[in-house]
Amino acid sequence: MRPRAQSYHSYLSTEDRIFVYLITQPRIDKPAELVRYYIRYQTCFDGEWKDVVEYDNCHDKVHQHNYDRGGNKGPAKILGLNDDPKRSCEDLQEQMALLYGKFKEWYNNR
């Protein structure tokens, strides 16, 4: 079976949201397995959605990228998180929902 991609937004406020992109591998005898993801915090700045910080496991290790105001993705910072994609994805979404104010402050003061 072919991998399946899905995405959704989770709004934290009218100016802040989390974008989640998941790739799952369907299995016949079990629920689909999450294999890849990225979670991106975005803020509405000057009327446009801007990327601020992203967590992903696209290179086999969970890592973080920060974006500058020009939309440029910074270098990867490897995080010492659980390598289980489902667990780390859930943990990072929770963390981002709690800390988005700090990310926004950092972004706005750059």
N, C-alpha and C positions, 0 to 999 in steps of 0.2 A: 504494500500500500504506500501511496505517496504521502509525504509530510503535508500537514495542513497549517496554513497561516491564519491568524486572526488578530484583530487589534481593537482597542477601545480607549475612550477617554474617561477619566474619573475627575470630576470637577471639585476642587478644594474651595474655590471662591469664584466670583465672576471674572477675576483676573489671573487665576492660578489653576493649573490642571496637570494631571499626570497622564501621559500617553503610554500605553502598554502594548507591546507587540510580542506575540507568542508564536512559536513554531512547535507543533506537536506531531508525534509519530503515532498514527493509529495502530492498534494491535487487535488481533481477532479475539483473543481470549481474555483481555484485560482492558482497563481504561487507557485512553491515549496517554503517551508519555511526553512530558514537556522536555524538549531537547535544547532549544535556544530561546532567548528572550532579550528584549531591551525595555527599560523603563526610563522614561524621559520626563523630567519636570520642565514645564513651560510656563512662562508668564506673559501676559499681554502688556507690551511696552510700545508706546506711541501707536496704539491701535492695531498692532500685529503680534501674533504669537511668536515668541522667541524661545529657543532652546537654552536652558541654563545648565542643567547637569543631567548626565545619563549614566545608568548602570547597565551593564550587559555581560553576557557570558559567551560572546561570539568567537572568542579565541581560546576556549576551553578553561579559562580562569575568569572568575567574576572580577570586573574592574570598573572604574569610574572615569568618566571624561567630563571636564568642565568646558563650557562654551564661552567665548568672549562675545562682546556686543556685536561684533561683525559677523557672528554666526560660525566662526572657526572653532573646530573641535580641538581641544587640547590633548596632550599625551595621556595615555592610559596610566591609571594608578591602580595597581593590583590590590585587591582587598582580601583580607584573610577570612573569607566567609565560607560557609558550608557549600560544597561543590554540588550538592543535590539541587538541580535546577528549580524544582517546584518549591522547595523550602526557601532557598535564597531569594527567589522572585517574590514570594509572599513577604519575607522579612524586609526586603528593600522597599516594597510598596508601603508598608507600615512606617518605616523610617522616613521615607520621603514625605508622607502625609504629616508627620510630626515636625519635621525640620524645614518644610518649604519656606517658612518665613526667613530663616537664616540664609538659605540659598538666594532668595529674592533680594535680601539686603546686600549680600555679597555682589550680586549681579548689578544692582542699581548703583553701587558705589564704585564701580570699575571705571 
